[in-house]
C-alpha cells in the first residue's frame, strides 16, 4: 500500500484538538511591577526610566522601585517618585510583586524573596548559570522570561537586536580606548598614517553595528561569518565597502596576525571557540580582543569573564575584554532603549488582558518562556543542565 504525502499549511501542533475557552478580558490594574536594584557585575543599567513609569502608572499599574535602582543610569529616586513610583528601601518588597523587571538574573538570595507564580523578566546569560539556579526558580513555581528569547510577531528577537545594536557600537568605541592605552594607536587613519585593522567575527546585528562604527571612525574592517546570507546582507547595508569571508582557519589566521582589534560577535552556545589560543599567540602585541558573546559561549579560546572594576586581562601580550554587560558602559542610552521596549511590551499585554491571555494566544510569547510555573520549557537549557523538559504547547493551550 503506497503512502502519499498530504500537503497542509498547518503544523502538527496547530492541528491538535483544543478545548474551547471563553475569553475574559480583565479590566483595570493588571499587576504590580517590581524594579529591584542590580547587585551583580557592577551593573549600571535598569529596565524602566521615570518617563516610562509615569505612563504605566497612568494606565493603572503600581510600580515599586528599590531605592538607588536608577543611580547607575543617572536617574534619581526623586525622579521615579515624582513619576508615580513607590520607592522602597527593602529589596524584599521590590521582589514580592507580580512582575519583576531585572537586567541580570536574580541571585540565590533574591530568588528567596519571590512569591510563587511571579513573572520574572530578565537576561539569562546561560554561560554564567548553573543547574542550581534553575532548580531554585522551579521550587518557587516561577514564570521566567529571558531577554534572549523575547520575539516579536515577525519572529525577530526584538530585545536581543536592540541591545545588540548598542553592544556593536560600544565594542568599537571601547576597543578604540583600549588600543590607545596599549600602544597609542588611533583607530581611524589620518593623512599619511594607515588606519587600524579591525576584524569582526559575526555578521549579525552586533557585527553589523560594530562594522558601521569602525567604518565611521575610519578603520579598515574585515568581517567573517559562516552564513553567506548574513554576509550578503551586510554587504548591502555598508555599500560593499567591507571585505567579507567565510570562517576559513587559514584566511582567518592571516587576518588576525594583521589585526589591531578583534570583535567576537558570534553566539557559540554549546560550541567550540573559533579563534584558538595558537592564533592569539601570533597576534600583534598590544592588539585588542573584545568578546561580546562571552555570556553565550566564547568566540575566542583565551577569553575570560571580566568585570567593570577590572574590565580586561592581558594574555600573550594581547588585551582581552570579556564584559558580559558591555552596554553597561553606556547605561543611560541602554536603559532608555530597554525601557522603550518594555513600555510597549507591557501596554500591549494590558490591552489583550494580561500575560495569561497572551500566553494562550501568542506563540512567540510562549517561546520567550524558559520556565512556566516551575517547569523547564526550553530544550536547549534542559539539554545543557540535565533538566526535565516540558513542551510549552502541552502546558498552555
Secondary structure, 3 states (H helix, E strand, C coil): CCCCCCCCCCCHHHHCCCCCCCCCCCCCCCCEEEECCCCCCCCCCCCCCHHHHHHHHHCCCEEEEECCCCHHHCCCHHHHHHCCCEEECCHHHHHCCCEEECCCCCCHHHHHCCCCCCEEEECCCHHHCCHHHHHHHHHCCCEEEEHHHCCCCCCCCHHHHHHHHHHHHHHHHHHHHHHHHHHCCCCCCECCECCCEEEEECCCHHHHHHHHHHHHCCCEEEEECCCHHHHHHHHHHCCCCCEEECCCHHHHHHHHHHCCEEEECCCCCCCCCCECHHHHHCCCCCCEEEEHHHHHCCCECCCCCECCCCCEEEECCEEEECECCHHHHHHHHHHHHHHHHHHHHHHHHHHCCCHHHHHHHCHHHHHCEEEECCEECCHHHHHHHCCCCCCHHHHCC
